[in-house]
Amino acid sequence: KDGILALGCKSSVFLMDTTKKRLLGWTLDGHTDRVCSLQFLQGSDALNKRFIVSAGADNLIILWDILLKKAVARHHVHVDTVVKSVSTSPVDWRVIVSMERGGKICIWRIENSLEDL
């Protein structure tokens, strides 16, 4: 969004400035195994453009604030399995859907205002 591309490599999230065609000088580190899926939060609220959600082979989902350059929430609903994909709702950006390797789908909601995280 807005000239920023997110990509997962090994256990880190990298961000690239697509207008300057270069990686930003920092990474988001918090997974202990490979990052399998990433998504910017969707919605019309401009605040959403600063948040990314990632899913990993470490069965962890992390919500990242890219302005603060840190994780602001972690979710451990998937146990002992790889989280293959993660997505956010275009209708309600606080709703996050994840799916594990075995096909189990989990839906969860960010309860706090992101401004308070």
C-alpha positions in Angstrom: 0.0 0.0 0.0 1.1 3.5 -0.7 4.5 2.4 -2.2 5.3 -0.1 0.5 5.7 -3.8 -0.3 5.9 -6.4 2.5 7.6 -9.8 2.0 8.5 -12.6 4.3 11.9 -14.3 4.1 12.9 -16.9 6.7 11.6 -15.7 10.0 11.6 -11.9 9.2 9.3 -9.5 7.5 11.1 -7.1 5.1 9.6 -3.9 3.8 10.4 -2.3 0.4 9.8 1.2 -0.8 8.5 0.6 -4.3 8.9 4.2 -5.4 12.6 4.1 -4.6 13.0 0.4 -5.4 14.9 -0.5 -2.3 14.5 -2.3 1.0 13.9 -0.2 4.1 16.9 -0.3 6.5 15.1 -2.5 9.1 13.1 -5.7 9.5 10.3 -6.9 11.6 11.6 -9.9 13.7 9.4 -12.0 15.9 8.8 -15.3 14.2 11.0 -18.3 15.2 10.3 -20.1 11.9 9.5 -19.1 8.3 6.9 -16.5 7.5 4.2 -18.1 5.4 1.7 -15.3 4.7 1.5 -11.5 5.1 -1.3 -8.9 4.6 -1.7 -5.2 5.2 -4.9 -4.5 7.2 -7.7 -3.6 4.8 -10.3 -0.9 5.1 -10.9 2.7 4.4 -9.4 4.0 7.7 -6.0 5.6 6.9 -4.7 4.2 10.2 -4.8 0.7 8.7 -2.0 1.4 6.2 0.5 1.2 9.0 -0.4 -2.4 10.2 0.6 -5.8 8.7 -0.4 -9.2 10.0 1.9 -12.2 9.4 1.5 -15.9 9.9 4.3 -18.3 10.4 5.4 -21.9 10.5 5.9 -21.3 14.2 2.1 -21.4 14.6 2.1 -17.7 15.5 0.2 -14.8 14.0 1.7 -11.4 14.7 0.2 -7.9 14.2 2.9 -5.4 13.3 3.0 -1.6 13.5 5.3 -0.5 10.7 5.6 3.0 12.0 6.7 1.8 15.5 8.7 -1.1 13.8 7.5 -3.6 16.3 4.9 -6.3 17.1 1.8 -5.0 18.9 -0.1 -8.3 19.2 0.6 -12.0 19.0 -2.0 -14.7 18.6 -1.5 -18.4 19.4 -4.8 -20.0 18.4 -3.1 -22.6 16.1 -1.2 -25.2 18.2 1.6 -27.4 16.9 1.0 -26.7 13.2 2.0 -24.3 10.4 -0.3 -21.3 9.8 -0.4 -21.3 6.0 -2.4 -18.1 5.4 -3.7 -15.0 7.0 -6.1 -12.4 5.7 -8.1 -9.5 6.9 -11.7 -8.6 6.3 -12.4 -5.8 3.8 -15.6 -5.1 5.6 -14.2 -4.9 9.2 -10.5 -4.5 9.3 -10.4 -5.7 12.9 -11.4 -9.2 11.8 -8.5 -11.5 10.9 -8.9 -15.0 9.4 -6.1 -17.6 9.5 -5.8 -21.1 8.2 -3.5 -23.9 9.3 -2.0 -26.7 7.3 -4.7 -29.2 8.3 -7.4 -26.9 7.1 -8.6 -25.5 10.4 -9.8 -21.9 10.0 -9.7 -19.4 12.9 -11.5 -16.0 13.0 -10.4 -13.5 15.6 -11.0 -9.8 16.2 -8.6 -7.1 17.3 -10.5 -5.8 20.4 -8.4 -2.8 21.3 -8.2 0.4 19.2 -5.0 0.2 17.3 -4.2 3.7 18.5 -4.0 2.3 22.1 -1.6 -0.6 21.2 
